[in-house]
Amino acid sequence: MTTTRAPRRWKVWLLTVCGIYPVLTVLVTLLTPMLDGVPQPARLALIVPVAVASMVWVITPALTRRLHGWLSR
């Protein structure tokens, strides 16, 4: 029987930072011109759900598969 240990928290943190930074950079760059004049809290209310969805269903699973060896050390 093989037991799988949970990755260290700092590795999960680093993986999340490496995933969220480009996602937020792209979203803010693309959406800022379209949301010109919209108050900042409303902009964030539109950007955050898209960023979180992309992290949960696309970015984090892809990074986890790619970096599984490093995460499990």
CNS distance restraints for C-alpha pairs under 8 A (distance, minus, plus):
assign (resid   4 and name CA) (resid  72 and name CA) 7.96 0.50 0.50
assign (resid   5 and name CA) (resid  72 and name CA) 6.85 0.50 0.50
assign (resid   6 and name CA) (resid  72 and name CA) 7.19 0.50 0.50
assign (resid   7 and name CA) (resid  11 and name CA) 6.67 0.50 0.50
assign (resid   7 and name CA) (resid  12 and name CA) 6.78 0.50 0.50
assign (resid   7 and name CA) (resid  71 and name CA) 5.31 0.50 0.50
assign (resid   7 and name CA) (resid  72 and name CA) 5.52 0.50 0.50
assign (resid   7 and name CA) (resid  73 and name CA) 7.66 0.50 0.50
assign (resid   8 and name CA) (resid  12 and name CA) 6.60 0.50 0.50
assign (resid   8 and name CA) (resid  71 and name CA) 7.32 0.50 0.50
assign (resid   9 and name CA) (resid  13 and name CA) 6.10 0.50 0.50
assign (resid  10 and name CA) (resid  14 and name CA) 6.06 0.50 0.50
assign (resid  11 and name CA) (resid  15 and name CA) 6.04 0.50 0.50
assign (resid  11 and name CA) (resid  71 and name CA) 6.48 0.50 0.50
assign (resid  12 and name CA) (resid  16 and name CA) 6.10 0.50 0.50
assign (resid  12 and name CA) (resid  71 and name CA) 7.80 0.50 0.50
assign (resid  13 and name CA) (resid  17 and name CA) 6.20 0.50 0.50
assign (resid  14 and name CA) (resid  18 and name CA) 6.08 0.50 0.50
assign (resid  15 and name CA) (resid  19 and name CA) 6.20 0.50 0.50
assign (resid  15 and name CA) (resid  60 and name CA) 7.68 0.50 0.50
assign (resid  15 and name CA) (resid  63 and name CA) 7.28 0.50 0.50
assign (resid  16 and name CA) (resid  20 and name CA) 5.92 0.50 0.50
assign (resid  16 and name CA) (resid  60 and name CA) 7.20 0.50 0.50
assign (resid  17 and name CA) (resid  21 and name CA) 5.93 0.50 0.50
assign (resid  18 and name CA) (resid  22 and name CA) 7.31 0.50 0.50
assign (resid  19 and name CA) (resid  23 and name CA) 6.66 0.50 0.50
assign (resid  19 and name CA) (resid  55 and name CA) 7.01 0.50 0.50
assign (resid  19 and name CA) (resid  59 and name CA) 6.24 0.50 0.50
assign (resid  19 and name CA) (resid  60 and name CA) 6.92 0.50 0.50
assign (resid  19 and name CA) (resid  63 and name CA) 7.81 0.50 0.50
assign (resid  20 and name CA) (resid  24 and name CA) 5.98 0.50 0.50
assign (resid  20 and name CA) (resid  51 and name CA) 7.31 0.50 0.50
assign (resid  20 and name CA) (resid  55 and name CA) 6.94 0.50 0.50
assign (resid  21 and name CA) (resid  25 and name CA) 6.07 0.50 0.50
assign (resid  22 and name CA) (resid  26 and name CA) 6.06 0.50 0.50
assign (resid  23 and name CA) (resid  27 and name CA) 6.14 0.50 0.50
assign (resid  23 and name CA) (resid  51 and name CA) 6.26 0.50 0.50
assign (resid  23 and name CA) (resid  54 and name CA) 7.89 0.50 0.50
assign (resid  24 and name CA) (resid  28 and name CA) 5.87 0.50 0.50
assign (resid  24 and name CA) (resid  47 and name CA) 7.91 0.50 0.50
assign (resid  24 and name CA) (resid  51 and name CA) 6.52 0.50 0.50
assign (resid  25 and name CA) (resid  29 and name CA) 6.03 0.50 0.50
assign (resid  26 and name CA) (resid  30 and name CA) 6.02 0.50 0.50
assign (resid  27 and name CA) (resid  31 and name CA) 5.77 0.50 0.50
assign (resid  27 and name CA) (resid  47 and name CA) 6.79 0.50 0.50
assign (resid  27 and name CA) (resid  51 and name CA) 7.67 0.50 0.50
assign (resid  28 and name CA) (resid  32 and name CA) 5.53 0.50 0.50
assign (resid  28 and name CA) (resid  47 and name CA) 7.48 0.50 0.50
assign (resid  29 and name CA) (resid  33 and name CA) 7.74 0.50 0.50
assign (resid  30 and name CA) (resid  34 and name CA) 7.63 0.50 0.50
assign (resid  31 and name CA) (resid  35 and name CA) 6.01 0.50 0.50
assign (resid  32 and name CA) (resid  36 and name CA) 5.98 0.50 0.50
assign (resid  35 and name CA) (resid  43 and name CA) 6.85 0.50 0.50
assign (resid  38 and name CA) (resid  42 and name CA) 6.48 0.50 0.50
assign (resid  38 and name CA) (resid  43 and name CA) 6.43 0.50 0.50
assign (resid  39 and name CA) (resid  43 and name CA) 6.38 0.50 0.50
assign (resid  40 and name CA) (resid  44 and name CA) 6.24 0.50 0.50
assign (resid  41 and name CA) (resid  45 and name CA) 6.13 0.50 0.50
assign (resid  42 and name CA) (resid  46 and name CA) 6.41 0.50 0.50
assign (resid  43 and name CA) (resid  47 and name CA) 6.14 0.50 0.50
assign (resid  44 and name CA) (resid  48 and name CA) 5.62 0.50 0.50
assign (resid  45 and name CA) (resid  49 and name CA) 7.03 0.50 0.50
assign (resid  46 and name CA) (resid  50 and name CA) 7.02 0.50 0.50
assign (resid  47 and name CA) (resid  51 and name CA) 6.17 0.50 0.50
assign (resid  48 and name CA) (resid  52 and name CA) 6.02 0.50 0.50
assign (resid  49 and name CA) (resid  53 and name CA) 5.98 0.50 0.50
assign (resid  50 and name CA) (resid  54 and name CA) 6.16 0.50 0.50
assign (resid  51 and name CA) (resid  55 and name CA) 6.17 0.50 0.50
assign (resid  52 and name CA) (resid  56 and name CA) 6.05 0.50 0.50
assign (resid  53 and name CA) (resid  57 and name CA) 5.99 0.50 0.50
assign (resid  53 and name CA) (resid  58 and name CA) 7.78 0.50 0.50
assign (resid  54 and name CA) (resid  58 and name CA) 5.17 0.50 0.50
assign (resid  54 and name CA) (resid  59 and name CA) 6.05 0.50 0.50
assign (resid  55 and name CA) (resid  59 and name CA) 4.68 0.50 0.50
assign (resid  55 and name CA) (resid  60 and name CA) 5.30 0.50 0.50
assign (resid  56 and name CA) (resid  60 and name CA) 5.90 0.50 0.50
assign (resid  56 and name CA) (resid  61 and name CA) 7.25 0.50 0.50
assign (resid  57 and name CA) (resid  61 and name CA) 6.65 0.50 0.50
assign (resid  58 and name CA) (resid  62 and name CA) 6.22 0.50 0.50
assign (resid  59 and name CA) (resid  63 and name CA) 6.08 0.50 0.50
assign (resid  60 and name CA) (resid  64 and name CA) 5.87 0.50 0.50
assign (resid  61 and name CA) (resid  65 and name CA) 6.14 0.50 0.50
assign (resid  62 and name CA) (resid  66 and name CA) 6.17 0.50 0.50
assign (resid  63 and name CA) (resid  67 and name CA) 5.87 0.50 0.50
assign (resid  64 and name CA) (resid  68 and name CA) 5.44 0.50 0.50
assign (resid  64 and name CA) (resid  71 and name CA) 7.66 0.50 0.50
assign (resid  67 and name CA) (resid  71 and name CA) 6.10 0.50 0.50
assign (resid  68 and name CA) (resid  72 and name CA) 6.06 0.50 0.50
assign (resid  69 and name CA) (resid  73 and name CA) 6.48 0.50 0.50
